[in-house]
Amino acid sequence: MLRLSELINLELPDMSLSARSIRVKHGKGDKERIVFMGKRLTKAMQEWLHVRGHHIGEERLFVTRGGYKLDPRNVPGSSSAWQRKLR
């Protein structure tokens, strides 16, 4: 599972749709780990990349509509939804 802070700090190169994996570079204890995605999450991530578009200058995987980094205070309840998809 991913913590909210890990989720909002993911960058585009951290995700591999072909390997169905996400590389968490700075997890708990500043450790790196790989989290594998199920088929549903992989499909959802493909759809998200289409919606996300290309925001020049922002490498974060999850950005606001304006292309800026997400603020964890503005993402209530989202981590639990993602945790369910990761299972």
DRENPA-3360 file (N, C-alpha, C; in nm, 2 decimals, always signed):
BEGIN
1 = MLRLSELI = +0.08/-0.12/+0.00/+0.00/+0.00/+0.00/+0.09/+0.12/+0.00 ~ +0.03/+0.23/-0.05/+0.10/+0.36/-0.05/+0.04/+0.45/+0.05 ~ +0.13/+0.53/+0.11/+0.09/+0.64/+0.20/+0.06/+0.76/+0.11 ~ -0.03/+0.85/+0.16/-0.07/+0.96/+0.08/+0.06/+1.04/+0.04 ~ +0.15/+1.06/+0.13/+0.27/+1.14/+0.10/+0.35/+1.07/-0.01 ~ +0.35/+0.94/-0.01/+0.42/+0.87/-0.12/+0.35/+0.89/-0.25 ~ +0.22/+0.88/-0.24/+0.14/+0.89/-0.36/+0.15/+1.02/-0.43 ~ +0.15/+1.13/-0.35/+0.15/+1.26/-0.42/+0.29/+1.30/-0.46;
9 = NLELPDMS = +0.39/+1.23/-0.41/+0.53/+1.26/-0.46/+0.58/+1.17/-0.57 ~ +0.50/+1.08/-0.62/+0.54/+1.00/-0.73/+0.56/+1.08/-0.85 ~ +0.66/+1.04/-0.93/+0.69/+1.11/-1.06/+0.66/+1.02/-1.17 ~ +0.64/+1.07/-1.29/+0.60/+0.99/-1.41/+0.70/+0.88/-1.43 ~ +0.83/+0.89/-1.42/+0.92/+0.78/-1.44/+0.91/+0.67/-1.34 ~ +0.85/+0.70/-1.23/+0.83/+0.60/-1.12/+0.74/+0.49/-1.15 ~ +0.65/+0.51/-1.25/+0.55/+0.41/-1.28/+0.58/+0.34/-1.41 ~ +0.57/+0.21/-1.42/+0.59/+0.13/-1.54/+0.46/+0.06/-1.56;
17 = LSARSIRV = +0.38/+0.10/-1.67/+0.26/+0.03/-1.70/+0.29/-0.11/-1.75 ~ +0.40/-0.13/-1.83/+0.43/-0.26/-1.88/+0.47/-0.36/-1.78 ~ +0.54/-0.31/-1.67/+0.58/-0.40/-1.56/+0.47/-0.40/-1.45 ~ +0.37/-0.31/-1.47/+0.26/-0.30/-1.37/+0.32/-0.27/-1.23 ~ +0.41/-0.17/-1.22/+0.48/-0.15/-1.10/+0.49/+0.00/-1.08 ~ +0.51/+0.04/-0.95/+0.53/+0.18/-0.91/+0.66/+0.17/-0.81 ~ +0.75/+0.26/-0.84/+0.87/+0.26/-0.76/+0.86/+0.38/-0.66 ~ +0.85/+0.35/-0.53/+0.84/+0.45/-0.43/+0.99/+0.48/-0.39;
25 = KHGKGDKE = +1.04/+0.60/-0.42/+1.18/+0.63/-0.39/+1.20/+0.67/-0.25 ~ +1.11/+0.74/-0.19/+1.13/+0.79/-0.05/+1.02/+0.74/+0.04 ~ +1.01/+0.61/+0.07/+0.91/+0.56/+0.16/+0.94/+0.58/+0.30 ~ +0.87/+0.51/+0.39/+0.89/+0.52/+0.53/+1.04/+0.49/+0.56 ~ +1.10/+0.57/+0.64/+1.25/+0.55/+0.67/+1.33/+0.58/+0.55 ~ +1.28/+0.66/+0.46/+1.35/+0.70/+0.34/+1.40/+0.58/+0.26 ~ +1.32/+0.47/+0.26/+1.36/+0.35/+0.19/+1.29/+0.34/+0.06 ~ +1.35/+0.28/-0.04/+1.29/+0.26/-0.17/+1.23/+0.12/-0.18;
33 = RIVFMGKR = +1.11/+0.11/-0.25/+1.05/-0.02/-0.27/+0.97/-0.01/-0.39 ~ +0.93/-0.13/-0.44/+0.85/-0.15/-0.56/+0.71/-0.20/-0.51 ~ +0.60/-0.13/-0.56/+0.47/-0.18/-0.54/+0.41/-0.22/-0.67 ~ +0.35/-0.34/-0.67/+0.29/-0.39/-0.80/+0.15/-0.35/-0.81 ~ +0.10/-0.32/-0.93/-0.04/-0.28/-0.95/-0.12/-0.40/-1.01 ~ -0.24/-0.41/-0.96/-0.33/-0.50/-1.02/-0.38/-0.45/-1.16 ~ -0.46/-0.54/-1.22/-0.51/-0.51/-1.36/-0.60/-0.38/-1.36 ~ -0.69/-0.37/-1.25/-0.78/-0.26/-1.25/-0.70/-0.13/-1.23;
41 = LTKAMQEW = -0.60/-0.13/-1.14/-0.53/-0.01/-1.12/-0.45/+0.03/-1.24 ~ -0.39/-0.07/-1.31/-0.31/-0.04/-1.43/-0.40/+0.03/-1.53 ~ -0.52/-0.02/-1.55/-0.61/+0.04/-1.64/-0.65/+0.18/-1.60 ~ -0.68/+0.20/-1.47/-0.71/+0.33/-1.42/-0.59/+0.43/-1.44 ~ -0.47/+0.38/-1.42/-0.35/+0.47/-1.44/-0.34/+0.50/-1.59 ~ -0.37/+0.41/-1.68/-0.36/+0.45/-1.82/-0.47/+0.56/-1.85 ~ -0.58/+0.54/-1.79/-0.69/+0.65/-1.81/-0.64/+0.78/-1.75 ~ -0.58/+0.77/-1.63/-0.54/+0.89/-1.56/-0.43/+0.97/-1.65;
49 = LHVRGHHI = -0.34/+0.89/-1.71/-0.23/+0.96/-1.79/-0.29/+1.03/-1.90 ~ -0.40/+0.98/-1.96/-0.47/+1.04/-2.07/-0.54/+1.17/-2.02 ~ -0.60/+1.17/-1.90/-0.67/+1.28/-1.85/-0.56/+1.39/-1.80 ~ -0.45/+1.34/-1.74/-0.35/+1.42/-1.68/-0.29/+1.51/-1.79 ~ -0.27/+1.45/-1.91/-0.20/+1.53/-2.02/-0.06/+1.56/-1.99 ~ +0.00/+1.65/-2.06/+0.14/+1.68/-2.05/+0.15/+1.82/-1.99 ~ +0.19/+1.83/-1.86/+0.21/+1.96/-1.80/+0.36/+1.98/-1.80 ~ +0.41/+2.07/-1.88/+0.55/+2.10/-1.90/+0.60/+2.15/-1.76;
57 = GEERLFVT = +0.72/+2.09/-1.72/+0.78/+2.14/-1.60/+0.74/+2.07/-1.47 ~ +0.64/+1.99/-1.48/+0.59/+1.91/-1.36/+0.60/+1.76/-1.39 ~ +0.69/+1.70/-1.32/+0.71/+1.55/-1.34/+0.62/+1.47/-1.24 ~ +0.55/+1.53/-1.15/+0.46/+1.46/-1.06/+0.36/+1.38/-1.14 ~ +0.33/+1.26/-1.09/+0.23/+1.18/-1.16/+0.09/+1.23/-1.13 ~ +0.07/+1.28/-1.01/-0.06/+1.34/-0.98/-0.05/+1.49/-0.96 ~ -0.12/+1.56/-1.05/-0.12/+1.71/-1.04/-0.26/+1.76/-1.04 ~ -0.27/+1.89/-1.01/-0.40/+1.96/-1.01/-0.44/+1.99/-1.15;
65 = RGGYKLDP = -0.56/+2.04/-1.17/-0.61/+2.07/-1.31/-0.52/+2.17/-1.37 ~ -0.45/+2.26/-1.29/-0.36/+2.36/-1.34/-0.22/+2.30/-1.37 ~ -0.20/+2.18/-1.33/-0.07/+2.12/-1.36/+0.03/+2.13/-1.24 ~ -0.02/+2.17/-1.12/+0.07/+2.19/-1.01/+0.07/+2.06/-0.92 ~ +0.17/+2.05/-0.83/+0.18/+1.94/-0.74/+0.06/+1.95/-0.64 ~ +0.01/+1.83/-0.61/-0.10/+1.82/-0.51/-0.06/+1.86/-0.37 ~ -0.15/+1.92/-0.30/-0.12/+1.95/-0.16/-0.20/+1.84/-0.08 ~ -0.13/+1.77/+0.01/-0.20/+1.66/+0.09/-0.32/+1.70/+0.17;
73 = RNVPGSSS = -0.32/+1.83/+0.20/-0.44/+1.88/+0.28/-0.56/+1.89/+0.19 ~ -0.54/+1.89/+0.06/-0.66/+1.90/-0.03/-0.70/+1.77/-0.09 ~ -0.65/+1.66/-0.03/-0.68/+1.52/-0.09/-0.74/+1.44/+0.02 ~ -0.85/+1.48/+0.08/-0.91/+1.40/+0.19/-0.97/+1.27/+0.14 ~ -0.94/+1.16/+0.21/-1.00/+1.03/+0.17/-0.95/+0.97/+0.05 ~ -0.87/+1.03/-0.03/-0.82/+0.97/-0.16/-0.73/+0.85/-0.13 ~ -0.65/+0.85/-0.03/-0.56/+0.74/-0.01/-0.63/+0.61/+0.01 ~ -0.74/+0.61/+0.08/-0.82/+0.49/+0.11/-0.87/+0.44/-0.02;
81 = AWQRKLR = -0.92/+0.52/-0.11/-0.97/+0.48/-0.24/-0.86/+0.41/-0.32 ~ -0.74/+0.47/-0.32/-0.63/+0.41/-0.39/-0.58/+0.28/-0.33 ~ -0.59/+0.27/-0.20/-0.55/+0.15/-0.13/-0.64/+0.04/-0.17 ~ -0.77/+0.06/-0.18/-0.86/-0.04/-0.23/-0.82/-0.09/-0.37 ~ -0.79/+0.00/-0.46/-0.75/-0.04/-0.59/-0.62/-0.11/-0.60 ~ -0.53/-0.09/-0.50/-0.40/-0.15/-0.50/-0.41/-0.30/-0.46 ~ -0.52/-0.34/-0.40/-0.54/-0.47/-0.35/-0.56/-0.57/-0.46;
% end
